[in-house]
Amino acid sequence: MEAIPPVPPRILIVDDDDSVRDVISVLLREEGYNCVVASGAEMALDIASQEETPLVISDMKMPGKDGLWLLEQLRERYPDTSVIMLTGYGDTESAVDCLRRGAVDYLLKPPKLTDLIRAIERALAKRRIELARKRYQKKLERKVRDRTTELRNALRDIAHTYQSTLLALVAALDAREHETSDHSQRVVRYTSAVAERMGIKGQELEEIGRGALLHDIGKIGVPDAVLLKPGKLTPEEWQEMRKHPDIGFQMIQNIPFLATPAQIVLSHQERWDGQGYPRNLRGQEIHIGARIFAVADTLDAMTSDRPYRKGTTFANAIAEITRCAGTQFDRDVVRAFLDIGEQALIKIKEDMHLRKLTLVQAEAQAQEAEATLARLTDDLDDIDQSIPGPGSPGPAPRGASPAATPPPAPAVGTQATANRPEQPVVLSVLAGGRQGNSRD
């Protein structure tokens, strides 16, 4: 099978002198080039727009628009087109000007055929190299975009894994303390709302949220006899309980993306007046995230029902937090907290309650669907068993005792469904502890 010869490159020859233009085009055609001609710069620009033109050979001086104007237009509109300039004036300044504006070569008229062929070959070779470089660059850019997308997805997956791990740790603490996750979720929401009101956003806001999420993670290291004691703690037991900020800090301080949350965990029991623990920090020494969390934690502790007392109203809690501004709490944080408003704070709690109900309903629907599917599967199995196969005995003779029929499948919502183990509905997101009692 014969190879298909390559298509000769298209060369546009531009010169207002007919004889020069014709001679160059004839010579180049004999050398195997595909030549087209133009008598002026504007005509040449129109021809170049109709079909890809790898090379243009143009006279410098022409009536109307000259060769330099054509050179600039070609470089702007068709940057992949190479241009060789011809001139009857052999001054160095003109040659430098042509090359500076983007011409690949500069020849005197009339050019020698050998010089012209060499210039054409150099120009086309340079163009091939430039096009190859651009293709490689585009391919490289595409690979970089693809890798960047993959990396971004991987980082997002890692972040999701990190968050899931944190939730699992906090869920373990919730289960240990027999607490629900509602407190944890609300404290994170309240903390984020106050932080946003103070102008905190981006990564800093996320880190403060993680600090609020993990604030009581150190209680994992508190003995059950102390943590789960129903009565009042002794002074010695109090000392054990007060260790949980340090324990939590030691647990997560060496995890790079939890460096800032670790500071919040360590400082979340500090007070503005220096009467907190474990380091008796005061004022600006306390991390801003811990100062915001202290207000959010107190709000939720006061407005939530506990086994040992009934929650108070939002109005009473807001009044108490306002009263403690400057002693227990940072005045600036309290000011931002008050700017949110009572109704907005109540709405946060109501929205989270509605979300929990929605999840519970979804779980109930899922369990009902599973029960229905199980019943239908049992019915299909019964039908399959009742159909006689090849060689099976025929119908029972008249008067024979019917086979015992299986009991009907329990209906959805009956005791059979109720006895199934209940599935977890909401993954806990924060260990609330028993906020508001003597050990917090």
Secondary structure as GFF3:
##gff-version 3
##sequence-region A 1 440
A	DSSP	beta_strand	10	14	.	.	.	ID=ss1
A	DSSP	alpha_helix	18	30	.	.	.	ID=ss2
A	DSSP	beta_strand	34	38	.	.	.	ID=ss3
A	DSSP	alpha_helix	41	50	.	.	.	ID=ss4
A	DSSP	beta_strand	55	59	.	.	.	ID=ss5
A	DSSP	alpha_helix	67	77	.	.	.	ID=ss6
A	DSSP	beta_strand	82	87	.	.	.	ID=ss7
A	DSSP	alpha_helix	92	100	.	.	.	ID=ss8
A	DSSP	beta_strand	105	108	.	.	.	ID=ss9
A	DSSP	alpha_helix	113	177	.	.	.	ID=ss10
A	DSSP	alpha_helix	182	197	.	.	.	ID=ss11
A	DSSP	alpha_helix	202	213	.	.	.	ID=ss12
A	DSSP	three_ten_helix	217	221	.	.	.	ID=ss13
A	DSSP	alpha_helix	224	227	.	.	.	ID=ss14
A	DSSP	alpha_helix	235	241	.	.	.	ID=ss15
A	DSSP	alpha_helix	244	252	.	.	.	ID=ss16
A	DSSP	three_ten_helix	256	258	.	.	.	ID=ss17
A	DSSP	alpha_helix	259	267	.	.	.	ID=ss18
A	DSSP	three_ten_helix	283	285	.	.	.	ID=ss19
A	DSSP	alpha_helix	288	303	.	.	.	ID=ss20
A	DSSP	alpha_helix	314	323	.	.	.	ID=ss21
A	DSSP	alpha_helix	331	340	.	.	.	ID=ss22
A	DSSP	alpha_helix	342	386	.	.	.	ID=ss23
A	DSSP	alpha_helix	415	418	.	.	.	ID=ss24
###
